[in-house]
């Protein structure tokens, strides 16, 4: 039986992936360069997957502290304007009503997640928050953060479902032995998410009751988009 739901954060609960990509894209365009999504995608869901500062330096663009701070603030402004993604609140409400444990498992930091969830009054909705906090060895696609979250929730891998939006996140969840549902955002939708057990365009497409019926005791099925 499923006893826990484990959520990625960036791009899944709140679409911070789009703002982050846009903020860097603006920097590149300002200096006459492009930042293709297939290049940027290596940075999604992990740490040190892609370093835009180093990449720009290779292109002859050196960013000073003021430029980096301006980009950071732009990222924050854009991210702060984002709401919870459709269906997230309903999932959390029903999980609570059913007595399911919930966790956030992220390659980001406690500070970043605390900022976004705290201002929305959502920190108390999760039983555990596990972050990489800048430590590469704790970041996805390694299973480490998921294994820690399972331990803190006191559930086994077969008793949890992970929700991810990126290839790095999906690999981490699967390596930890979890069923994984991919819910991509506009930035990650073009990426290869085929390693997920199920792919849906939004939480609203698949009520939690239906998801639990599908995976409550059954083996994971082949990845396919729900219609």
N, C-alpha and C positions, 0 to 999 in steps of 0.2 A: 504493500500500500504506500502511496505517496504521502509523505509527512512534511515535506519542505519544498519551498520555491526559492531558487537562488538567482538573483538578477545581476547582470552587468549594469553599469551605470551610464557611462558616456555614450550617447547615441541611442540608448535603449529606453531608459526611463525618461530622460530629458535629452533632446537632440542637441547636445553640445558638440557633436562631430561636425555638423554643418558650419557653425560659427568658427570653430578652430580652423577648419580648412579655408573658409572665406577670409579670415584675418590674415593668414599667411599668403593666400592668393593675392590679396591686395598689396602686400609687401612686394611680392614678385613683380606684379604688374607695374608698380611704381618705379621699379628699376629696369623695366623693359624686358622682363622674362616671364615665362609661363611655368605653372606648376600643375602638370597633368595629374589627374586623379590616380592613375596607376602608379605614379611615383609617390604621391602622398599616402596611398593606401598602406604602405609598409609601416607607417607610424600608428595606424589605428589599432587600439586595443592592447598596446604593448609599450615598452620603454626602449629607446635607442633603435627602433626599427628603421627610422629615417630621421636625419638631423638636418632641418632646413637651414640652420645657420651655417653649418659646414658646406652644405650644397651651394648656398649662395656665394660663399667664399670661393668655391671652385669656379663660379661664374664671374668672379671679380667684384663681388659686392660684399663689402664689410659693414656689418650692422653695429652701430655703437650702442651704448647702454640706453640712451634716450629712445632710439628706434625700437629696441627690444621692449622697453617699458610701454611705449605707445601701442605696439602690437598686442601685448598682454592685456592692456586695458580695453582695447578694441574687442578682443576675444571675450572678456568678461561682460562687456556691454551687450554684445550679441547673444551670449549665453543666458544672461539674466532676463532677456526678453522672451525666452522660450518657456512654454508651459510643459506640464507633463504630457507625454505622448498619449494619443487617444487610447482609452481602455485601461491604462495603467491604474488609475484610481479604483476602477471597478474590480480589477484583479486583486488589489491589496485589500479592499473591503471584503470580498468574498473569501480570500485566504484567511483573514482574521475570523470571519464568521464560522469557517470550517475548522478552526483551530490549527491551521497549518503554520509552521514556522517559516520565517522569511529572512533572507540575507541579501546584502549587496556584496558582490565580489568584483573588485575593480583593480586595474593596473594604475589607477590614479592615486591621489592622496586623500587621507582623512580630511585635511583642510579643505580641499576642493569639493568633496562631497558634502562636508558639513556646511559649507557656504550655500550650496544650492538646495539642499534638503532643509537646512535650518530655517532659511528665509521663507520656506513654504510650509513649515510646521510638520515636516514628514520624518524627521529623524527617529521619532519614537515608534514609527510603523515597522521598524526592522529589528529583529532579534540579534542580528550580528552584522557588522560592517567590516569587511576584510579588504585592505588596500595594499598595494605594493610599496607606496610611500617612497618612491625613488630607488628602490632596491631591485636591480635587474633580475636577480635570482628569484624574486618573488612575483615577477610580472608574467602575464600570459605571453606566449602560449604554454608556459609551464603550468602544470596542474596544481602547483603549490597553494595558491590562494583558495582554490576550490576545496582542496583537502583540509585546509585549516578551517574553512567555513563549515564543512560537514562535521568536523570535530567539535566546533563550538556550538553547533545546533544539536549535537548528539544524535545524528541520523546517519545511516549508511548511504552509500552512493545509489543503491537501488531504491532508496526511499525519497529521492529528490529529483526535481526537474530544474535544469538550468535554462536561462533565457539569454541569448546573445545576439549581437548584430554584426559581428565581424569574424573573419576566418581565424584570427589569433584567439579570440574568445572561445569560439566553437572548439578549436583544438584543445584548449585548456580544459574545458568541461568534459569533453569525451575522454581525454587522458585520465581524468579523475573518476571515470566510470559512470558519469551521469548521462541521462537522456538530455538532449539539448534541442530546444526550439529556437530557430532563428527568426528574429523580427527586425529586418533591416530598416535603416533610415535612408533618406535620399542619397547620402554619400556612399553608404555601404551596399545599397541595392544592386549596383552593377558588379560587385565582387563575387567570387566563387564561394558560395555558402553551402555547397553540396554535402559537406561532412555532417551537417546538422541532421537530426532525425526527422524534423518537420520544419517547413518553411512557410510562414504566413506574412502577409503584408502589414498587418497591424494586430494588436491584441484584440481589437473589436471583432476581428474575423473568427475568433475561436473562443467561445465562452469557457471559463475555467472548468465548469462542470463537464463539458465535452472533452477537454484536454485530459482531465483526471480519468474519465471513462476510457480514453484511448490508451493511456500509459499507466493506469493504476496498478496493473499487474501483468500487462502484456509486454512482449519483447518490442524493442524499437523497430519501426518500419523503415522502408527506404525513404530517403528524402524526397518530398514532393510538395508543391505549392497547393495549399488548400483553396478550392474554388467555391 
